[in-house]
Amino acid sequence: MGILDPGFGDVQIGSASLREFLERHPVRAHIHGHSHAGFGRHGNHFNVASAGRERALILDLDTMQDQFV
């Protein structure tokens, strides 16, 4: 909740419980696609929502280098 998950206006549409889980259990990469308006990267969070467009994420987990295509 609050990372790459914009809804309408100031509303965040992500899950508070998922955010709490990820804060307690760090992961190398968190990849999701719920909010189409939040496409992109923020730290180790990746929103790959396509919104009807054909695009993909290439991610090297060793280096954390990413490329959206």
Phi, psi and omega per residue, in radians:
M1 nan 2.183 3.117
G2 1.643 0.037 3.115
I3 -2.224 1.929 3.095
L4 0.987 0.634 -3.100
D5 -2.366 0.802 -3.116
P6 -1.183 2.438 3.018
G7 -1.885 -2.431 3.102
F8 -1.600 2.375 -3.119
G9 1.149 -2.308 -3.129
D10 -1.654 0.138 -3.073
V11 -1.360 2.287 3.016
Q12 -1.720 2.348 -3.021
I13 -1.871 0.165 3.120
G14 -1.345 3.089 -3.109
S15 -1.674 2.098 3.087
A16 -1.121 -0.667 -3.124
S17 -1.185 -0.624 3.092
L18 -1.183 -0.725 3.098
R19 -1.063 -0.775 3.104
E20 -1.054 -0.730 3.116
F21 -1.062 -0.818 -3.115
L22 -1.165 -0.529 3.069
E23 -1.223 -0.591 3.118
R24 -1.417 -0.503 -3.060
H25 -2.249 1.397 -3.095
P26 -0.990 2.468 3.095
V27 -2.140 2.769 3.112
R28 -1.164 -0.763 -3.141
A29 -2.544 2.349 3.049
H30 -1.955 1.944 -3.062
I31 -1.970 2.178 -3.103
H32 -2.528 3.083 -3.117
G33 -2.725 0.623 -3.055
H34 -1.352 -0.851 -3.051
S35 -1.675 1.968 -3.111
H36 -1.141 -0.517 -3.127
A37 -1.307 -0.246 -3.080
G38 -1.754 0.332 -3.099
F39 -0.922 2.353 3.068
G40 2.374 -2.761 -3.062
R41 -2.229 2.487 2.998
H42 -2.467 1.808 -3.080
G43 1.111 -2.116 3.120
N44 -1.784 0.285 3.091
H45 -1.779 2.294 -3.117
F46 -2.224 2.099 3.047
N47 -1.759 2.007 -3.085
V48 -1.941 0.430 3.113
A49 -1.005 2.325 -3.005
S50 -1.625 -0.416 -3.122
A51 0.880 0.700 3.105
G52 1.430 -0.062 3.114
R53 -1.682 2.604 3.074
E54 -1.531 1.905 3.090
R55 -2.676 2.811 -3.061
A56 -2.572 2.874 3.078
L57 -1.953 2.261 2.969
I58 -1.905 2.130 -3.049
L59 -2.314 2.157 3.034
D60 -1.588 1.880 -3.061
L61 -1.193 -0.390 3.109
D62 -1.268 -0.745 -3.078
T63 -1.804 -0.246 -3.065
M64 1.117 0.374 3.031
Q65 -1.343 2.323 -3.105
D66 -2.191 2.749 3.050
Q67 -2.555 2.188 3.032
F68 -1.676 2.234 -3.127
V69 -2.206 nan nan
